[in-house]
Amino acid sequence: MVITEHLELQTRGNADIHDITDGVTRLVGSSGLKDGIVTIFCPSSTSALTTIEFESGALADLRRLFDEIVDPNREYQHNLRWHDGNGHSHVRAALLGPSLTVPFVSGRLTLGTWQQIIYIDFDVRPRQRRLVVQIMGE
């Protein structure tokens, strides 16, 4: 069986990080499925999904890493063409990717003790985002 749901987020942009673990857990629980996988997808070219320990130090380290490897002040061809200032946002999102899949067993996500699902909006302005959550199993 396949069930498709959505999570709505209001973001601030500029590497705004949201812990979406509880929302995904709630959707898997309400699906009625016991065992399977859940895939979260962000239909956006300037945001991404991954897992991390959702605590201020780890989040600050992740943001710093992106500033170091994809400096927002660098010249980007995208900005030269579109003049929207978010060339770095596209590159950062491409590094992490737009989707994440997590298995669940007996209705529970198989995340590690310190592992949370996070959504990162790299765009340069606040956005209303709608994530697709597809739950497959039995």
Helices and strands as residue ranges (DSSP letters): E 2-11, E 16-19, H 21-31, E 36-41, E 47-52, H 56-69, H 77-82, H 87-96, E 99-105, E 108-109, E 116-121, E 127-137
